[in-house]
């Protein structure tokens, strides 16, 4: 099933997607402030339990982009 460009924009403009993106960005900014990551370093915030909605500090860790993608 192919999606039109309009569908893509509508999906990413939805309130739910904006909230989820804001949470991801918040976690990344916090890691940058703590000097755990920096822009362009190839590191990502990983959710240990695989649940992207579980943003407890105990569930987050810094991993390489390759390791994070391999996990999926």
C-alpha positions in Angstrom: 0.0 0.0 0.0 1.5 3.3 -1.1 1.0 6.5 0.9 0.8 9.9 -0.6 3.0 12.8 0.5 -0.1 14.4 2.1 -0.7 11.3 4.3 2.9 11.4 5.5 2.7 15.1 6.4 -0.7 14.6 8.1 0.7 11.7 10.2 3.8 13.5 11.3 1.8 16.6 12.2 -0.6 14.7 14.4 -0.6 15.6 18.1 0.5 12.1 19.1 3.5 12.2 16.8 4.5 15.7 18.0 4.4 14.5 21.6 6.5 11.4 20.9 9.0 13.4 18.9 9.2 16.0 21.8 10.0 13.2 24.3 12.7 11.8 22.1 14.3 15.2 21.6 14.1 15.9 25.4 16.0 12.7 26.1 18.6 13.5 23.5 19.1 17.1 24.8 19.4 15.8 28.4 22.2 13.4 27.3 23.9 16.2 25.4 23.9 18.4 28.5 25.4 15.6 30.6 28.2 15.3 27.9 27.2 11.7 27.2 26.5 12.4 23.5 27.2 15.1 21.0 25.8 16.0 17.6 27.1 13.8 14.8 28.7 11.2 17.1 26.7 8.3 15.8 25.2 7.5 19.2 21.6 7.1 20.0 19.4 6.8 23.1 18.3 3.2 23.4 15.4 1.8 25.4 16.6 -1.3 27.2 13.2 -2.9 27.3 12.4 -2.0 23.7 9.4 0.1 24.7 9.9 3.7 23.3 7.2 5.0 25.6 9.1 3.9 28.7 11.4 6.9 29.3 12.5 6.2 32.8 16.2 7.0 33.3 16.8 3.4 34.4 15.5 2.2 31.0 17.7 4.5 28.8 21.2 3.9 27.7 23.6 5.3 25.0 24.6 2.9 22.2 26.0 3.2 18.7 23.6 3.7 15.9 24.7 0.3 14.5 24.0 -1.5 17.7 20.6 0.1 18.1 19.6 -0.8 14.5 20.9 -4.3 14.9 18.7 -4.8 17.9 15.5 -4.3 15.9 
